[in-house]
């Protein structure tokens, strides 16, 4: 469907008329999505490989994370939808009050190219579970996934429930002029600002999942080998093109050289002596991203890697040393380049961290409960992980989102359901016991009012 012809009025009307309120309707739509995934798994994996050179293992993980989201929603949906009773003060008795989660209407999901399947369909799970209809805008930089999802969504869903709109920036700009009830955007900070600005003109609420320079802090008491393997895996998964990937490593002076050797050894163990031949290593998305990463690497001291092939979009897993004012440290890297910087201790690492925008994640490698507590108490980020990386993004029961420059609002599980729901306040009172106290003329009732209300 061309973006010029998308009609959201019928999609809004379906929700406004109450057709999507029932548990049965919502579970039915989630089942359609489950069937889409299970019936076309091989096609979806092939599309991910075509767009990003994704290894089968990583492509399957992307699909399985959506399945986990689906399974959680189906199990918990009745509970999420249930009215939440609220206590009434004595002066409002008799009566009862509750909060009723209700759908917002028709929502827009704009997804990025790095996980083009997962980051489009996970918000769809939340939107459908909350009883909404949805327009999905996949990234034009992942054209195979976008075209396949456009075909499959049209096959499995009525057009008044879910539809895919393909296209580039022009398509996104045209969509943002439509009266959606919510916009869920995942992508870069600059594009997020434009989405927020466009939505503000119509007072449309927005969820932004952005990124940032996620630090990995490695202290002397960390398990060196395990830390190195986990950092290397998380950084070079999807060729480093993850918003939650470790962006850089802050390491104490005494541990720096051993950590460099351990990460280098982990890279060799994962991908062999020539990662370009490994079926377990992906590619950067296009030559524009390739050129940006090449420019970032200029002037850095290579520890390992650095080999690249522009024609085949291959960029080796690369470990580098640099100073704080190097281009690698000025913006989110979003690729397979991992700089290491020395810090004196945890306090110095946190001081450096707090001088910049809040990241999407902080990763601390340390056995110390005191150090872990200090990170929680003395920093801000979307999430924190101790002694591992990136796993938090795939846990459906954990809220996922940023803070400040790394985003606003939450997805995943119940948090995603609540993002796409209105928390509607309801008060019910009987006609009996209609006390005259509140009605004029008030006379000298002020002293009574002060006594009862304080």
ZINOR-V617676 format. One record per run of one state. SS is the DSSP state (A for helix, B for strand, O for the rest). FROM is the first residue (numbers start at 0). TO is the last residue. Records with the same first field share a line. If there is no record, write none. Layout:
SS=FROM-TO, FROM-TO
This chain:
O=0-1, 5-7, 16-21, 39-39, 52-54, 81-82, 86-88, 92-94, 103-104, 110-116, 129-131, 137-141, 156-160, 164-167, 175-180, 186-187, 200-204, 209-213, 218-222, 240-246, 251-251, 271-273, 277-285, 297-299, 304-306, 309-312, 315-316, 321-325, 329-335, 342-344, 354-357, 365-367, 377-379, 386-389, 394-398, 400-402, 408-409, 411-411, 419-419, 428-434, 438-444, 453-453
A=2-4, 8-15, 22-38, 40-51, 55-80, 89-91, 117-128, 142-155, 168-174, 188-199, 223-239, 252-270, 274-276, 286-296, 326-328, 345-353, 368-376, 390-393, 403-405, 412-418, 435-437, 445-452
B=83-85, 95-102, 105-109, 132-136, 161-163, 181-185, 205-208, 214-217, 247-250, 300-303, 307-308, 313-314, 317-320, 336-341, 358-364, 380-385, 399-399, 406-407, 410-410, 420-427
